């Protein structure tokens, strides 16, 4: 049984990548979803039936024991050939690797294999400057690196590519937007290195003076698409804290809309799924009054 991790900072596109990758993995698969907020969302959009959600914290800190026991629970319940893990966007990959290694100690054939990192190219240099070694921890420990949001770039992508390559020269880096790949092309890239790897943990860094927090709310609704967009745009003002990511389901005129807010983009789309409305906000120094206005 192998464990694969799809990691990436807030809003990088991990869930989109996973749904593109899942058809290549066969049916004997289980997933573990880790949400930082107090309610889950991404599990609703994963195209797999065997999904375990762990939320209200992060794998690498408050939920470490829950996660390690969760691996055993998923293995005992589904007996999968592969466990695919999507950790919270505010987790350090180095810590997640340690937690995985602890979680598979009692599984005789358990091994940690692919460490996949998704980078939002449009925020790369900003996040590298703002979060330093904490943000770079994921990039330093990945052995496959993919980019997203290239169409939103306002700078030369080659500079980003060169910088990431210098930060992790041993990783296989795809120099384009992963969303442009077919499932066959994606599978070919991910099978172009040996299947089993032995990650060597580099020095880890604790993010000081910048503490992440989250605010979650169920039964989230707005009067119109325009109101929803205006609400999301208001998060850019930073009047009530620094919002790094907001996502959820909003009910408008009896229709469900999925929305995503990141530093550089706002996306709203109607969905057919019957999912209860909710909003999850992740950021720093979030004012409790934020919960009142949503």
C-alpha positions as CSV (number, residue, x, y, z in Angstrom):
1,X,0.0,0.0,0.0
2,X,1.4,3.4,-1.0
3,X,0.6,6.9,0.2
4,X,0.8,9.8,-2.2
5,X,0.4,13.5,-1.1
6,X,-0.9,16.4,-3.1
7,X,0.3,19.5,-1.3
8,X,0.1,23.2,-2.1
9,X,-0.5,26.5,-0.4
10,X,-4.0,28.1,0.0
11,X,-5.8,28.3,-3.4
12,X,-3.2,26.6,-5.4
13,X,-5.6,24.2,-7.0
14,X,-5.1,20.9,-5.2
15,X,-8.7,19.6,-5.5
16,X,-8.7,20.4,-9.2
17,X,-5.5,18.5,-9.7
18,X,-6.7,15.5,-7.7
19,X,-9.9,15.2,-9.8
20,X,-7.7,15.3,-13.0
21,X,-5.3,12.7,-11.5
22,X,-7.8,10.3,-10.0
23,X,-8.7,8.4,-13.3
24,X,-5.1,7.3,-13.5
25,X,-5.0,5.7,-10.1
26,X,-7.5,2.9,-10.6
27,X,-10.5,2.0,-8.4
28,X,-8.6,0.5,-5.3
29,X,-8.1,4.0,-3.9
30,X,-8.9,5.9,-0.7
31,X,-8.5,9.6,0.2
32,X,-7.9,11.6,3.3
33,X,-9.0,15.3,3.1
34,X,-7.7,17.7,5.7
35,X,-9.5,21.0,6.1
36,X,-8.2,23.8,8.3
37,X,-11.7,25.2,9.0
38,X,-14.3,23.8,11.4
39,X,-16.4,22.4,8.5
40,X,-15.4,20.4,5.4
41,X,-15.9,21.4,1.8
42,X,-13.3,19.9,-0.6
43,X,-14.5,16.4,0.1
44,X,-17.8,17.3,-1.5
45,X,-16.0,17.8,-4.8
46,X,-13.7,14.8,-4.9
47,X,-14.7,12.2,-7.4
48,X,-14.1,9.3,-5.2
49,X,-16.4,7.4,-2.8
50,X,-13.8,6.4,-0.3
51,X,-13.0,9.8,1.3
52,X,-12.3,10.5,5.0
53,X,-12.4,14.1,6.1
54,X,-10.3,15.4,9.0
55,X,-10.9,19.1,9.8
56,X,-10.9,21.8,12.5
57,X,-7.1,21.9,12.4
58,X,-4.0,20.9,10.5
59,X,-2.4,17.5,10.1
60,X,1.0,18.8,11.1
61,X,-0.1,20.3,14.4
62,X,-3.3,19.8,16.4
63,X,-4.6,16.9,14.4
64,X,-1.4,14.9,14.2
65,X,-2.7,12.0,16.3
66,X,-6.0,12.0,14.5
67,X,-4.3,11.9,11.2
68,X,-2.0,9.0,12.1
69,X,-4.9,7.0,13.4
70,X,-6.9,8.0,10.4
71,X,-4.4,6.3,8.1
72,X,-4.9,3.1,9.9
73,X,-8.7,3.5,9.9
74,X,-8.8,4.1,6.1
75,X,-6.5,1.2,5.5
76,X,-8.5,-1.2,7.7
77,X,-11.8,-0.1,6.2
78,X,-11.0,0.0,2.5
79,X,-7.7,-2.0,2.1
80,X,-6.7,0.3,-0.7
81,X,-3.6,0.0,-2.9
82,X,-3.2,3.8,-2.7
83,X,-4.1,6.4,-0.1
84,X,-4.1,9.9,-1.6
85,X,-3.8,12.7,0.9
86,X,-4.8,16.3,0.4
87,X,-3.5,18.2,3.4
88,X,-4.5,21.7,4.5
89,X,-3.0,24.5,2.5
90,X,-1.4,25.9,5.7
91,X,0.5,22.7,6.5
92,X,4.3,22.1,6.2
93,X,4.9,19.2,3.9
94,X,7.9,18.2,6.0
95,X,5.7,17.7,9.0
96,X,3.1,15.8,7.0
97,X,5.8,13.4,5.7
98,X,6.7,12.7,9.3
99,X,3.1,12.1,10.3
100,X,2.6,9.8,7.3
101,X,5.8,7.8,8.2
102,X,4.4,7.4,11.8
103,X,1.0,6.4,10.5
104,X,2.3,3.6,8.3
105,X,4.7,2.0,10.8
106,X,2.2,-0.7,11.7
107,X,1.3,-1.4,8.0
108,X,3.8,-4.0,6.8
109,X,3.6,-3.0,3.2
110,X,3.1,0.7,3.7
111,X,5.3,3.2,1.9
112,X,5.3,6.9,1.1
113,X,5.8,7.5,-2.6
114,X,4.8,10.6,-4.6
115,X,5.1,14.0,-3.0
116,X,3.2,16.3,-5.4
117,X,3.3,20.1,-5.0
118,X,0.9,22.5,-6.7
119,X,2.1,26.2,-7.0
120,X,-0.1,29.1,-7.9
121,X,2.3,30.9,-10.3
122,X,0.4,34.2,-9.9
123,X,1.2,34.4,-6.2
124,X,4.6,32.6,-6.1
125,X,6.9,35.5,-5.4
126,X,4.4,37.4,-3.2
127,X,4.0,34.3,-1.0
128,X,7.7,33.5,-1.0
129,X,8.3,37.0,0.3
130,X,5.4,37.1,2.8
131,X,5.8,33.6,4.3
132,X,9.4,32.8,3.5
133,X,10.7,29.4,4.6
134,X,7.2,28.3,5.8
135,X,5.9,28.6,2.2
136,X,9.0,27.2,0.7
137,X,8.9,24.1,2.9
138,X,6.4,22.4,0.5
139,X,8.5,23.3,-2.6
140,X,11.7,22.0,-0.9
141,X,10.2,18.6,-0.1
142,X,8.2,17.9,-3.2
143,X,9.5,15.5,-5.9
144,X,6.9,16.5,-8.5
145,X,6.0,20.2,-8.9
146,X,3.2,21.6,-11.1
147,X,1.9,25.1,-11.7
148,X,-1.5,26.7,-11.9
149,X,-3.0,30.1,-12.8
150,X,-0.4,30.9,-15.5
151,X,-3.0,32.8,-17.4
152,X,-3.2,35.4,-14.5
153,X,0.5,36.1,-14.5
154,X,1.7,39.6,-15.0
155,X,5.4,38.7,-15.0
156,X,7.8,36.4,-17.0
157,X,7.0,32.8,-16.1
158,X,10.5,31.8,-16.9
159,X,11.8,33.7,-13.8
160,X,9.4,31.7,-11.6
161,X,10.4,28.5,-13.3
162,X,14.1,29.2,-12.8
163,X,13.6,30.2,-9.2
164,X,11.6,27.1,-8.3
165,X,14.2,24.9,-10.1
166,X,17.0,26.5,-8.1
167,X,15.1,26.0,-4.8
168,X,14.5,22.3,-5.6
169,X,16.9,21.1,-8.3
170,X,16.0,17.4,-7.7
171,X,12.3,17.7,-8.4
172,X,10.6,16.9,-11.6
173,X,9.0,20.3,-12.6
174,X,6.4,20.6,-15.3
175,X,6.8,24.0,-17.0
176,X,3.2,24.7,-17.9
177,X,-0.2,24.8,-16.3
178,X,-1.3,21.3,-15.2
179,X,-4.9,22.0,-16.2
180,X,-3.8,21.9,-19.9
181,X,-2.6,18.3,-19.6
182,X,-4.7,15.3,-20.6
183,X,-5.0,12.6,-18.0
184,X,-2.7,10.4,-20.1
185,X,0.0,13.2,-20.2
186,X,-0.3,13.8,-16.5
187,X,0.0,10.1,-15.8
188,X,3.1,9.8,-18.0
189,X,4.8,12.7,-16.1
190,X,4.0,11.2,-12.7
191,X,5.4,7.8,-13.8
192,X,8.6,9.2,-15.3
193,X,10.5,8.7,-12.0
194,X,10.9,5.6,-9.9
195,X,7.6,4.8,-8.1
196,X,9.1,4.5,-4.6
197,X,11.1,7.4,-3.2
198,X,12.8,7.9,0.2
199,X,12.3,11.6,1.0
200,X,15.2,13.2,2.9
201,X,13.7,15.8,5.3
202,X,15.4,19.2,5.1
203,X,15.5,21.7,7.9
204,X,12.0,22.8,8.8
205,X,11.0,26.3,9.7
206,X,8.3,27.6,12.0
207,X,6.3,30.6,10.8
208,X,6.8,33.2,13.5
209,X,4.5,36.2,14.1
210,X,2.1,35.1,11.5
211,X,-0.6,32.8,12.8
212,X,-3.3,31.4,10.6
213,X,-6.9,31.2,11.7
214,X,-10.2,30.4,10.1
215,X,-13.9,31.4,10.3
216,X,-16.6,29.0,9.1
217,X,-20.3,29.4,8.7
218,X,-23.1,27.1,7.5
219,X,-26.3,28.2,5.7
220,X,-24.5,31.0,3.8
221,X,-26.7,32.8,1.3
222,X,-26.7,36.0,-0.7
223,X,-29.4,37.9,-2.6
224,X,-27.6,37.9,-5.9
225,X,-24.4,37.0,-7.8
226,X,-23.4,40.7,-7.7
227,X,-23.8,40.7,-3.9
228,X,-21.7,37.6,-3.6
229,X,-19.0,39.0,-5.8
230,X,-19.0,42.3,-3.9
231,X,-18.7,40.4,-0.6
232,X,-15.7,38.5,-1.9
233,X,-14.1,41.6,-3.3
234,X,-14.5,43.3,0.2
235,X,-12.0,40.7,1.6
236,X,-9.3,42.4,-0.4
237,X,-9.5,45.5,1.7
238,X,-8.1,43.7,4.8
239,X,-10.2,45.8,7.1
240,X,-11.1,42.8,9.2
241,X,-7.8,40.9,8.8
242,X,-5.9,39.4,5.9
243,X,-8.0,36.9,4.0
244,X,-5.8,34.5,2.1
245,X,-8.6,32.1,0.9
246,X,-12.4,32.0,1.0
247,X,-14.4,29.2,-0.5
248,X,-17.8,27.7,-0.2
249,X,-21.3,27.1,-1.5
250,X,-23.8,29.9,-1.7
251,X,-27.5,29.5,-2.3
252,X,-29.0,32.2,-4.6
253,X,-32.6,32.0,-5.8
254,X,-32.7,28.3,-5.0
255,X,-29.6,27.6,-7.0
256,X,-26.2,26.5,-5.7
257,X,-23.0,28.4,-6.6
258,X,-19.5,27.3,-5.8
259,X,-17.1,30.2,-5.1
260,X,-13.4,30.6,-4.6
261,X,-11.5,33.7,-3.5
262,X,-7.7,33.9,-3.5
263,X,-5.3,36.9,-3.4
264,X,-5.5,37.4,-7.2
265,X,-8.7,35.8,-8.4
266,X,-12.4,35.4,-7.7
267,X,-14.4,32.5,-9.3
268,X,-18.1,31.9,-9.1
269,X,-19.8,29.0,-10.9
270,X,-23.2,27.4,-10.7
271,X,-23.2,23.7,-9.7
272,X,-25.7,20.9,-10.1
273,X,-24.8,19.2,-6.8
274,X,-27.2,19.4,-3.9
275,X,-24.7,20.6,-1.2
276,X,-25.6,22.6,1.8
277,X,-24.4,26.2,1.7
278,X,-21.3,27.1,3.7
279,X,-18.4,29.4,3.7
280,X,-14.8,28.9,5.0
281,X,-12.4,31.8,5.4
282,X,-8.7,31.2,6.1
283,X,-6.3,34.0,6.8
284,X,-4.3,35.9,9.4
285,X,-5.4,38.2,12.2
286,X,-9.0,37.6,11.3
287,X,-11.4,39.9,13.2
288,X,-14.2,37.9,14.9
289,X,-16.6,40.5,13.5
290,X,-16.0,38.9,10.1
291,X,-18.3,36.1,11.1
292,X,-21.2,38.6,11.7
293,X,-21.0,40.2,8.3
294,X,-21.1,36.9,6.4
